């Protein structure tokens, strides 16, 4: 990283929406939300707005600190696919760390009215297991929670949200 030149480094403050110009007239708005994941590497989730579409992106998460505000009104949740049902949450001290299972994150979506979810940062349960079986299991969990659209991310995947 020391040899990689970054001409314009900026820090996005937590819970302060920042507009970034994109292609002239339009802009993207990013808002960083604190999440629990690791004691050594702090993490944030990003609420991203482009036009009328909003997503919440959090590839590493044990817990979203202000989940209701983070997910309120978003078109899609893009979350941590490290595990499907098995918890990878630990509490070595005063704070929880690790990865919330997809099952838990789908419950977060249900509680906040998010109807679409994509899971990325996939763990061995999905990558090394029977992919179709896991997709079906996740789809059933989503249907139980009234989540209408569910995807497992793959390289080159694109989705348009309006």
Order of alpha helices (4+ residues) and beta strands (2+ residues): beta-beta-beta-beta-beta-alpha-beta-beta-beta-alpha-beta-alpha-alpha-beta
